[in-house]
Amino acid sequence: MPMNASEIETFIKEALPDAEVQINDLRGDGDHYAAYVKSAAFKGKTRVQQHQMVYQALQGRMGNELHALALQTSVADDA
């Protein structure tokens, strides 16, 4: 069963409470999303580490309920 955008946002915010999260359903099918995540927790982390933090927040759903996620991350301005 596909995930909806609000579920993805909830998982990310549970793991990164300060995160600003924007989720866009790319095809309207609930399987292909783009996410923009901005968090102070990313400070000092490489882009790969930032993405890994987001994937961890999804608790193994990437590749299962969530088929594709185009991910952009950045460090919050106040970090």
Summary of the structure (lengths in Angstrom):
residues: 79
radius of gyration: 11.9
end to end distance: 36.6
largest distance: 37.6
contacts: 213
relative contact order: 0.26
helix: 32%
strand: 30%
